[in-house]
Amino acid sequence: MAWDTARTKQLLLDAAVEEFAEHGFDGARVARVATGAGVNKERIYQYFGSKEKLFCAVLETELKKVAAAVPLTEAQARDLGDYAGRVYDYHRAHPHLMRLLAWEGLQCQDQLAAQCERTDHYAEKIAAIAAAQQGGALTGEYSPARLLHTVMSMVASWFTLPQLARILVPEDLDAGPDAQRAALVAVVRRLTS
């Protein structure tokens, strides 16, 4: 019977998502990834080359998923509040991605996964926001890049700083995710109008 390389790689990626999200890059163990995938750990090195390259492959895969699921076209950029809500929804449904990004920020600052591709992807979003600004749908008070960064930071804070939300806006936290989303959307709309 022939070895199914694509399936094995996918099993390893799926197991690695959980391992890296739970333990970060430094705490993750390739042996646990291999065990979780039901595959010999030598396959990790054969297919990915190293733990670092496996982490990069995990991030690249997960970032492609969010990019496909939550696009930002010029028409969509006219309502950055809606965009913030859609990004919030994605991370609520896929909490592992925010954890992976937080770990990347804490442990891998010198070597970002798919940095060129990410830069190009964000440049497209920035261009969409700039077009919405030029059309008068968004404030021109802030640069498009600053607006995008602010929106992304506001979304991320709900998932990476719940302790701050507990202190500052416990009523939103207690009211649940729908209230958090509604507050986020309203603030972004106000900021960008």
Backbone as a ProteinNet text record, in pm:
[ID]
protein_1_A
[PRIMARY]
MAWDTARTKQLLLDAAVEEFAEHGFDGARVARVATGAGVNKERIYQYFGSKEKLFCAVLETELKKVAAAVPLTEAQARDLGDYAGRVYDYHRAHPHLMRLLAWEGLQCQDQLAAQCERTDHYAEKIAAIAAAQQGGALTGEYSPARLLHTVMSMVASWFTLPQLARILVPEDLDAGPDAQRAALVAVVRRLTS
[TERTIARY]
83.3	0	89	58.4	138.4	112.6	218.4	208.9	139.9	43.2	-31.2	38.2	129.9	209.8	123.6	30.5	-54.3	-134.9	-190.5	-269.7	-181.3	-62.1	29.4	70.1	100.9	135.2	19.7	-102	-218.6	-239.1	-220.9	-231.9	-129.7	-8	96.1	62.7	14.4	-23.8	-136.3	-237	-349.3	-303	-217.4	-166.1	-75.8	0.3	91.5	15.4	-97.9	-179.3	-212.7	-261.4	-300.3	-179.5	-71.4	48.6	107.2	123.5	180.5	84.6	-44.2	-141	-139.8	-126	-128.7	2	115.7	244.8	338.4	301.6	392	504.8	586.5	696.5	795.5	837.6	940	891.7	766.2	714.8	664	641.6	590.4	695.5	649.1	737.9	699.2	796.9	767.6	719.9	765.6	719.7	569.3	519.3	375	298.3	354.6	290.7	279.2	388.2	388.9	288.8	286	191.4	48	22.1	-111.7	-155.9	-60	-91.1	-91.8	-39.9	-29.4	75.9	183.2	286.9	422.5	519	655	710.9	779.7	826.8	930.4	992.6	1088.7	1019.3	890.6	815.7	812.2	810.6	811.8	936.5	1050.2	1176.5	1184.5	1128	1128.3	1042.4	925.3	832.3	852.7	897.5	906	1048.5	1137.6	1277.9	1316.9	1230.4	1263.6	1137	1149.5	1039	1003.5	1105.1	1081.8	1000.9	1037.5	968.2	826.8	808.3	673.6	586.7	640.8	566.3	529.1	623.6	595.8	487.3	493.4	392.6	255	248.7	121.8	65.3	148.2	101.2	58.6	139.2	103.8	-31.4	-53.2	-179.2	-296.5	-280	-388.7	-414.9	-310.2	-328.8	-398.1	-371.4	-442.2	-591	-621.8	-762.6	-836.7	-776.2	-844.3	-852.4	-749.9	-752.3	-865.2	-885.8	-993.5	-1131	-1138.8	-1268.3	-1312.4	-1216	-1250.1	-1176.9	-1219.9	-1154.6	-1190.9	-1113.9	-1145	-1128.7	-1238.6	-1238.8	-1260.9	-1250.1	-1275	-1417.3	-1513.9	-1652.7	-1669.9	-1607	-1618.2	-1546	-1441.8	-1364.3	-1444.2	-1552.8	-1635.9	-1698.8	-1707.9	-1761.5	-1661.2	-1560.3	-1459.2	-1516.1	-1628.3	-1694.1	-1743.2	-1803.9	-1848.1	-1729	-1621.5	-1499.7	-1449.1	-1442.5	-1397.2	-1486.1	-1615.6	-1707.5	-1683.2	-1655.5	-1629.2	-1497.8	-1397.6	-1270.4	-1291.4	-1366.8	-1399.9	-1468.3	-1566.1	-1637.9	-1542.9	-1450.5	-1355.5	-1271.7	-1218.4	-1133	-1212.8	-1335.8	-1421.6	-1442.1	-1458.4	-1477.5	-1346.4	-1234.9	-1102.9	-1004.7	-1023.1	-939.9	-791.9	-760.2	-620.1	-534.7	-591.8	-512.2	-462.1	-546.5	-501.4	-392.9	-405.7	-301.1	-171	-179.3	-58.7	8.6	-71.2	-16.1	45.2	-18.1	37.9	171.7	176.4	302.7	409.3	370.6	467.2	523.9	437	481.9	573.3	548.6	629.5	762	760.2	875.4	949.8	892.8	954.3	965.6	998.9	997.1	1098.4	1207.7	1311.1	1278.8	1193.2	1163.8	1013.1	944.9	801	769.5	668.1	624.9	566	606.8	551.5	546.7	653.8	653	624.1	685.3	662.1	516.9	462.5	324	228.3	257.1	171.8	177.8	296.5	311.5	230.6	238.9	161.1	11.1	-30.1	-171.9	-223.3	-146.6	-189.4	-185.4	-93.2	-88.2	-218.1	-274.7	-403.1	-514.9	-514.8	-615.5	-597.8	-474	-445.3	-492.9	-471	-516.7	-669.2	-737.9	-884.5	-932.4	-866.3	-903.4	-874.4	-760.2	-725.8	-831	-876.5	-979.9	-1110	-1144.7	-1265.8	-1250.5	-1130.1	-1105.1	-1118.8	-1060.7	-1066.6	-1209.6	-1291.3	-1431.9	-1517.7	-1458.4	-1531	-1605.7	-1594	-1666.3	-1600.4	-1469.7	-1394.8	-1320	-1293.4	-1216.7	-1077.6	-1029.2	-893.6	-797.9	-847.2	-767.5	-648	-662.3	-556.7	-513.3	-389.2	-341.9	-415.8	-429.9	-497.7	-429.1	-297.6	-224.3	-253.2	-259.7	-288.9	-431.5	-525.1	-662.3	-667.3	-601.8	-601.7	-537.8	-425.4	-358.1	-446.7	-512.9	-600.2	-716.6	-779.3	-891.6	-844.5	-731.6	-681.4	-644	-587.1	-550.2	-673.7	-776.7	-899.6	-963.8	-963.3	-1017	-931.9	-801.6	-710.9	-721.9	-746.5	-748.1	-855.4	-967.1	-1071.9	-1025	-930.9	-886.2	-753.9	-671.8	-539.9	-528.6	-622.9	-619.9	-754	-807.5	-937.6	-931.1	-814.7	-800	-819.6	-776.8	-795.9	-944.1	-1010.1	-1154	-1228.7	-1186	-1250.7	-1241.2	-1129.9	-1110.1	-1181.6	-1168.1	-1216.7	-1363.6	-1406.2	-1544.1	-1607.5	-1618.5	-1672.9	-1815.2	-1890.3	-2027.5	-2030.2	-1934.2	-1927.4	-1885.6	-1790	-1744.1	-1856.3	-1926.8	-2036.8	-2153.8	-2173.5	-2285.7	-2261.1	-2136.5	-2107.1	-2052	-2015	-1949.7	-2030.6	-2161.8	-2241.5	-2234.6	-2233.9	-2222	-2082.4	-1981.2	-1844.4	-1832.7	-1888.1	-1884.1	-1955.7	-2072.7	-2151	-2075	-2009.8	-1932.2	-1814.3	-1747.9	-1634.3	-1677.2	-1783.8	-1833.3	-1869.8	-1938.5	-1981	-1861.1	-1761.3	-1643.9	-1566.3	-1548.9	-1476.1	-1550.6	-1680.5	-1758.5	-1743.3	-1747	-1732.6	-1592.2	-1493.4	-1353.8	-1327.7	-1393.8	-1363.5	-1458.7	-1561.4	-1657.5	-1607.1
-116.8	0	124.8	221	342.5	435	503.9	598.8	725.3	773.5	893.4	1015.1	1073.9	1185.3	1305.5	1340.4	1457.6	1439	1321.1	1293.5	1299.6	1243.5	1244.4	1386.9	1467.3	1608.1	1679.5	1653.3	1718.1	1673.3	1545.6	1496.7	1565.7	1581.9	1649.1	1796.7	1863.9	2004.6	2021.1	1934.5	1942.5	1922.2	1824.1	1799.3	1913.2	1969.8	2079.4	2206.5	2230.8	2347.7	2342.1	2230.7	2215.9	2227	2163	2163.9	2304.4	2373.1	2508.1	2608	2594.4	2685	2666.7	2544.7	2515.9	2553	2524.6	2535.3	2641.9	2703.9	2799.3	2727.3	2804.6	2741.8	2676.1	2748.4	2694.7	2572.2	2572.5	2462.3	2343.2	2362.1	2252.8	2143.9	2022.6	1907.5	1831.2	1805.4	1733.3	1591.9	1533.9	1399	1399.4	1503.3	1511.5	1535.7	1615.5	1636.1	1502.5	1428.4	1299.2	1203.1	1197.8	1110.7	1152.6	1283	1333.7	1301.4	1297.3	1266.3	1116.5	1039.9	895.8	861.5	940.3	927.4	927.1	858.8	860.1	1001.9	1046.6	1185.1	1214.3	1114.4	1136.1	1194.5	1168.6	1226.9	1379.2	1433.5	1578.9	1636.3	1574.9	1624.1	1597.3	1485.3	1452.1	1551.7	1586.7	1672	1822.1	1855.6	1997.7	2045.2	1955.2	1990.7	2021	2088.4	2125.5	2168.8	2182.3	2232.8	2375.2	2456.4	2594.5	2598.7	2514	2511.9	2456.1	2365	2313.9	2425.8	2503.4	2615.9	2715.8	2746	2837.6	2780.9	2651.4	2588.2	2595.3	2575.8	2585.2	2726.5	2825.9	2964.2	3001	2962.5	2992.8	2933.1	2809	2741	2811.2	2843.6	2906.3	3049.1	3120.8	3256.9	3256.8	3157.3	3145.8	3121.1	3043.7	3016	3142.8	3222.2	3344.3	3444.6	3451.4	3544.8	3509.9	3381.3	3338.3	3358.2	3337	3344.4	3487.8	3579	3715.8	3814	3822.7	3915.6	4060.7	4151	4293	4357.5	4365.2	4430.3	4579.9	4654.4	4798.2	4826.2	4751.7	4771.5	4737	4629.7	4590.5	4687.8	4752.6	4845.9	4969.2	4993.8	5110.5	5099.2	4976.4	4953.8	4868.6	4934.9	4860.7	4800	4853.4	4791.9	4652.2	4638.2	4506.2	4412.8	4463.8	4383	4336.9	4428.7	4392.9	4282.4	4293.5	4190.9	4056.5	4058.7	3932.1	3868.5	3951.3	3899.3	3843.6	3915.5	3868.2	3731.5	3719.5	3592.3	3479.4	3509	3405.1	3358.1	3452.6	3413.7	3348.1	3384.5	3318.4	3171.7	3147.8	3010.6	2933	3003.9	2940.8	3002.5	2981.1	3049.5	3013.3	2902.1	2861.7	2960.4	3026	3116.2	3235.3	3294.2	3407.8	3364.4	3244.6	3192.7	3173.6	3119.6	3101.7	3235.7	3335.3	3467.8	3530.7	3510.6	3563.1	3495.7	3364.3	3293.5	3340.6	3362.4	3410.6	3545.4	3633.3	3763.6	3756.3	3660.8	3647	3575.1	3476.8	3387.9	3390.4	3448.6	3438	3573.5	3676.3	3810	3829.4	3757.8	3775.7	3705.9	3606.2	3527.7	3503.9	3588.1	3573.9	3476.7	3398.8	3304.4	3380.9	3345.2	3400.9	3553.5	3615.5	3760.9	3834.2	3792.6	3860.8	3846.1	3725.3	3701.8	3780.7	3784.7	3859.1	4008.2	4057.9	4199.4	4233.7	4147.5	4170	4164	4068.6	4053.5	4178.2	4225.5	4344.7	4468.3	4472.2	4585.8	4594.3	4479.6	4478.9	4534.3	4496.7	4548	4698.5	4742.2	4884.8	4962.1	4904.9	4970.5	4980.2	4877.3	4880.3	4989.4	5002.5	5107.1	5244.7	5259.2	5387.8	5427.6	5331.7	5360.5	5403.2	5337.2	5375.5	5515.6	5548.3	5683.8	5786.6	5755.8	5848.7	5868.8	5765.5	5775.8	5844.1	5877.2	5947.5	5858.4	5726.2	5635.5	5622.6	5647.9	5638.6	5768.4	5796.3	5914.9	5909.6	6024.1	6034.7	6085.1	6093.5	6146.8	6057.4	5928.6	5831.9	5763.5	5720.1	5647.1	5514.3	5460.9	5331.6	5221.1	5223	5120.6	5132	5255.4	5275.2	5228.3	5256.1	5209.2	5056.5	4992.9	4846.1	4790.7	4845.5	4798.2	4816.3	4929.8	4956.1	4857.6	4835.3	4741.2	4601.1	4558.1	4424.2	4412.6	4519.8	4519	4513.2	4585.7	4585.1	4446.4	4380.9	4245.2	4152.4	4159.5	4068.3	4081.7	4202.2	4222.1	4139.2	4114.9	4033.1	3891	3843.5	3705.4	3691.1	3795.4	3784.5	3857.8	3946.1	4021	4015.2	3896.6	3889.5	3945.3	3939	3993.6	4145.4	4212.4	4356.6	4389.2	4310.2	4329.2	4307.3	4209.1	4181.1	4302.7	4373.5	4490.6	4613.1	4636.8	4761.2	4757.5	4647.7	4639.2	4505.5	4482.4	4354.4	4331.5	4441.6	4425.4	4364	4400.2	4340.4	4194.3	4166.8	4029.2	3942.1	3993.3	3918.4	3900.1	3998.4	3991.5	3889	3848.6	3742.6	3792.2	3697.7	3729.3	3817.7	3802.1	3885.8	4032.5	4057.5	4195	4250	4166.5	4208.2	4247.2	4163.5	4189.8	4320.5	4339.1	4460.1	4584.7	4578.2	4692	4719.5	4615.5	4628.8	4695.4	4644.9	4699.1	4846.8	4880.5	5018.6	5111.7	5068.6	5153	5172.3	5066	5078.9	5169.4	5154.8	5243	5389.2	5412.8	5550.5	5603.5	5521.9	5561.2	5595.8	5522.8	5537.8	5630.4	5683.4	5769	5912.4
0	0	0	-84.9	-97.3	21.4	60.6	170.5	121.8	195.6	158.4	220.6	145.6	195.7	232.1	145.9	171.5	300.1	318.3	439.1	563.1	554.1	667.9	704	603.8	630	698.8	651.8	711.7	855.7	882.1	1019.8	1109.7	1059.2	1136.8	1159.1	1054.8	1069.6	1170.4	1162.6	1255.7	1400.1	1421.5	1556.4	1601.5	1509.5	1543.2	1579.1	1515.1	1550.5	1698.8	1743	1883.8	1976.1	1940	2024.2	2037.5	1925.7	1930	1996.5	1972.6	2035.7	2186.9	2231.4	2375.2	2445.2	2381.1	2449.6	2393.5	2282.6	2219.8	2148.6	2079.9	2006	2100.9	2203.5	2293.7	2370.4	2411.3	2491.3	2411.2	2283.1	2199.3	2183.7	2170.4	2153.8	2028.1	1941.5	1817.5	1846.9	1956.4	1991.9	2019	2085.4	2111	1981.2	1890.4	1760.2	1688.2	1683.8	1615.2	1678.5	1809.5	1880.4	1849.4	1853.4	1822.9	1681.9	1590.4	1450.6	1423.6	1518	1497.4	1392.7	1391.1	1288.7	1357.9	1299.4	1350.4	1340.8	1446.5	1448.4	1341.2	1287.4	1178.4	1055.2	1041.1	928.6	937.6	1058.8	1075.5	1010.3	1039.1	982.8	833.3	791.1	647.6	569.6	620.4	546.5	571.2	691.6	725.9	753.8	785.5	804.4	947.7	1022.8	1160.2	1233.1	1361.5	1442.8	1400.2	1370.5	1327.5	1198.8	1103.7	974.9	989.8	1082.4	1109.4	1166.8	1260	1317	1207.2	1119.9	1008.7	917.4	889.4	803.7	868.7	999.9	1073	1060.8	1087.9	1079.6	937.4	839.1	700.1	664.4	702.4	673.1	740.8	868.4	943.2	895.4	857.4	806.4	670.7	588.3	460.2	484.1	586.2	618.1	657.8	747.1	790.7	676.3	593	479.4	382.9	361.4	271.4	335.1	464.5	532.9	560.6	578.1	615.3	523.2	398.3	305.6	339.4	282.2	296.6	159.5	89	-41.3	-21.2	-129.1	-121.3	-73.1	-124.3	-81.8	66.2	111.2	251.9	344.4	293.2	375.3	413.1	343.2	375.7	513.7	564.7	698.9	776.4	834.4	909.3	1036.5	1085.3	1200	1166.2	1049	1004.6	988.7	930.5	914.2	1050.9	1148.3	1282.9	1341.3	1319.4	1368	1302.4	1172	1102.3	1148.6	1174	1225.4	1366.3	1447.4	1582.4	1574.2	1485.4	1469.4	1431.4	1341.7	1298.5	1417.3	1493.4	1606	1717.6	1731.1	1829.6	1791.2	1661.3	1612.9	1603.7	1593.1	1576.9	1675.2	1805.1	1905.2	1899	1837.7	1830.5	1750.4	1648.6	1566.4	1647.3	1729	1809.8	1906.9	1959.5	2049.6	1973.1	1852.2	1770.8	1741.8	1707.6	1678.6	1804	1918.6	2043	2074.1	2057.1	2079.1	1981.2	1856.7	1758	1803.5	1849.2	1895.1	2016	2103.7	2224.2	2199.2	2110	2100.7	1967.4	1864.9	1732.1	1663.8	1735.8	1679.3	1566.9	1569.7	1468.2	1337.2	1341	1222.1	1212.8	1136.9	1121.2	1008.6	1029.2	926	808.6	690.5	566.1	567.6	612.9	628.9	498.3	388.9	260.3	216.4	226.5	186.6	275.9	404	496.7	467	438.8	406.3	282.1	180.8	57.7	85.4	165.8	199.6	272.2	369.9	443.6	354.9	259.9	166.5	86.6	50.6	-20.7	68	194.3	287.6	307.5	318.8	335.4	213	94.8	-28.6	-31.3	16.5	21	116.5	230.3	326.1	267.6	200.8	138.3	35.1	-43	-143.4	-75.6	34.8	108.2	168	210.4	261	148.4	34.3	-78.9	-126.1	-111.4	-149	-43.5	70.6	175.2	273.2	259.3	348.9	486	492.8	617.9	642.2	767.6	802.3	738.3	699.3	648	753.7	876.9	987.2	1020.4	995.7	1027.4	899.2	896.1	778.8	768.7	648.2	633.3	712.5	716.6	792.3	940.9	991.8	1133.8	1166	1077.8	1100.2	1104.6	1008.8	1005.8	1131.9	1170.9	1292.6	1415.1	1425.1	1538.8	1543.3	1429.8	1425.3	1464.7	1408.4	1439.8	1587.8	1642.5	1784.9	1874	1835.7	1914.5	1915.4	1801.6	1795.4	1881.7	1862.5	1933.4	2084.8	2132.2	2277.3	2346.8	2281	2343.8	2369.8	2288.3	2299.9	2373.4	2369.9	2431.4	2564.8	2594.1	2719.6	2793.1	2815	2883.4	3025.6	3086.9	3222	3222	3115.7	3105	3083.8	3002.6	2983	3114.1	3191.7	3320.7	3412.7	3406.2	3492.3	3436.4	3305.8	3246.7	3204.8	3145.1	3095.5	3136.8	3267.2	3311.4	3261.7	3241.8	3193.3	3053.2	2968.3	2834.6	2842.7	2930.2	2946	3001.6	3101.2	3161.9	3066.2	2978.1	2883.8	2773.2	2754.8	2659	2526.5	2441.4	2314.9	2220.7	2219.1	2129.3	2170.3	2300.2	2349.4	2322.3	2338.3	2308.4	2160.9	2075.9	1931.1	1898.7	1956.8	1929.8	1974.4	2090.4	2139	2046.4	2003.8	1911.9	1781.5	1722.5	1595.7	1612.1	1720.1	1742.9	1759.5	1835.3	1857.7	1727.4	1651.5	1524.5	1428	1420	1333	1374.9	1504.7	1553.5	1523	1544	1519.7	1374.3	1286.2	1142.8	1068.9	1137.6	1067.9	1058.4
[MASK]
+++++++++++++++++++++++++++++++++++++++++++++++++++++++++++++++++++++++++++++++++++++++++++++++++++++++++++++++++++++++++++++++++++++++++++++++++++++++++++++++++++++++++++++++++++++++++++++++++

